[in-house]
Amino acid sequence: MIKYINKTNRGGLLVLNSMTGYGNATVNFDGREVTLELKSVNHRFLDINIRMPRVLMFAEEELRKAIGKYIARGHVEVNLTYRNTREDSKIISIDKALVLQYKNAFNELNELGFENNIRVSDVARLPDVLTITQCDDDNEAVLKLIMEALGGGGHQTMAAAQLAGCDRETATTRLFAAVDEYFSAQTTEEKE
C-alpha cells in the first residue's frame, strides 16, 4: 500500500515528494571549505540530527531553520565538516620562559659532562615550547558557505522523487506501473 507522505499544491498541481533521500555539496571560497551531507528517511515528524565541529556550533540554529524550509517531516541526518586553510587561521607562539628553563637545564647537563648538541629543531619538539592557537573565524562568512552548500546539494534530497502535474489517481497509476515494470525486468533477467 502506498502512503502519501508529503504533498504540496503548486498552482493547482499535486506534487508528491519522497522523504527518503541523500544529498551532499562542497563549497570552497577564500581558503575555507564546507561540506554538507544530508540523509533523510521517513518519519512522522521533523527530526533533525546535526553533527558538526564545535567551531560551527554558532550555525546550528540557522541550519535547522533553513532545513525546515525545505523538509516538512522525516528523520534528517546532517553531517557538516569545515576546513580553514587560510594563512591567518592559526598563530604559533613560543613560550620563551619555558625555553630559557630548558636552556638552563641543558647547561647543567653540559656541566655534568654531557655533550651539548641541541639544535633549534630539538628544542621545538620539546613539550609545550610551541603552541598553535586557532584564530577566531569570520562566522558570517562561514554561515554563508554553509547556506550555499545547503542550497547546492543539501535540499536536493527530494529532487529525484517528484511527480508533478498530475492528480493523486494518475500518480498512483504511474507509480504502480513503474514498480511493475521494474519487477518484470528483474524477473526477466533472473530467467535469462
N, C-alpha and C positions, 0 to 999 in steps of 0.2 A: 504494500500500500504506500502510495506517495503522500507525503505530508508537505503541505505548502508552508515553507519555512519563513520566507521573507518576501513580501510583495510590496511594491510601491506603484503608485499610479502616476504616470508621467504623461500628461496631455491626453488622458483617457485610455492610454495603453497600459496593459498589465505587464510588469516586468518581474519575473521570478528569479531570485538570486539564491545560490547555494551559500551556506555558511562555512563550508569546508573549503579551505584554500591555502595557498602559500604565496608569499611574495617577498622579494628582497631587493635592496638597492644599495649602492655605494656611491657616496658623493665626496669628491676631493675639491678643496679650494684653499688656497693660501696656506699650504702646509698642514692643513687639518683634513682628516679623513673620518667620515661617519659611515658605518654600515648598519643598516636596519633590516631585520628579518622578522616577518610575521607568519605565524601558523595559526589557522583558525579551524575549529571543529564545532559541530552542532552543540548548542547548549541552550537551556531555557531562557537564561538571562545573559546580559553582557558581563563577562568575567574577563578582565584584562590582567595578565600576569607579565610584569616587565622585569627583565634582567638587564642591568646596565652598570657600568663602573660608578663608583662613588662620586667621582668628579662630575658626573652628569645628573646627579640627583635633583638639581635645580630644575631640570626639564621635565620631570615626571608628570606633574600636573598638566602642563600644556600638551604633552604627548597623549595622555589619557583623553583629554578633551578632543584633540584632533582625530584620534582613532574612533571616538564615539560619533563623530560626524559621518564617518564612512561606514561603520558597522553598528547595526542596531542591537544584535544579540549574537551569542556564541561565546565559546571559550577561546580567547585570543592570547597566544604566547608571543611576546615581543622580546627579541634579543637585539641589544644595541651595543655596538663597540665603537670606540673612539681612539684615534691616534693623533697626537700633535707632534709633528716633526719640524716645527719652526725653530729657528736658532734661538729665539728668545723664550722658549718654553721651559728651559731649565737653567739653574745657576749652580756653578760648582764653587764651593768655598773651602778655604783651608783653615784648620784650627791651629793657628800659629803657636799658641801657648802649649798645646799638646806636642807639636813638632819640636819645640825647644826642650820639653821634658824628655822626649825620645833622644834628642841630640846629647843631652847631659848624661843619660843612661848609657849611650854608646861610648861616650868619652870615658866613663867609669870602667866600662868593659875593656876599652883600649888600654887603660892604666893597669888592668889585671893581666894584660898580655895577649888579648885577642886582637887579631888583625882588623884594622878599620877600613873596610872596603864597601862602605854603604854608599849607594847611588840614590839619586832622586827617585827613580822608579821603585826602589826598595822602600823608601820612606812613604811614597804614595800608596803602597799596598798595605801599610800598617793600619790596624783598626782605628776608625773614627778620624783619621787625618783629613780625608776629603769627604765632604758632604754634598750630595746632589739634592737640590731643592726644586720641586715642581713649582713653577710660577703660576699665579692666577691667570686663568684663561678669559677670553672675551666671551662671556656667557651668551650675549646676544648673537654673536657670530656663530657660535656653536649651535644655538637653538635654531637659527635659520637653516643650517646644514641638516639638522635632524628633520625639520619640517620638509625640506626639499627631498630628503631621502624617503620620507613617508609619501610624498606626492609622486615620487619617481618609481615606486615599486610596491611600497607597503600597502597602499589602498587598492592595488590591483588584484588582491586575493580572490575577488569575485568576478573578475573581468571575463573569464572564460566560461562562466556558468550562467549566462543570462539568456533568457528567451524574451525578446522584446516584440511588441506589435501584434500580440495575439491574446485571445481570451483564455481563461482557465481550461476550458474543454480542449481547445486546439493545442495548448501547451502540453496537456496530459497526453493527448494522442501522439504528438511529436515525440515526447519523452518515451512512451511505451514502444513506439516504432523504433527509436534509436536503440533501446535496450534489446528488443527482439533481434534487430539487425546485428548487434554486437554478439549476442549469444549464438545466433545462427552461424556467423562467421567462425566463432570459436569451435562450434560443433563440427563444421565442415573441415577445419584444419586438423582436428583430432582424428577424423575418419581417414584423412589422407595420410 
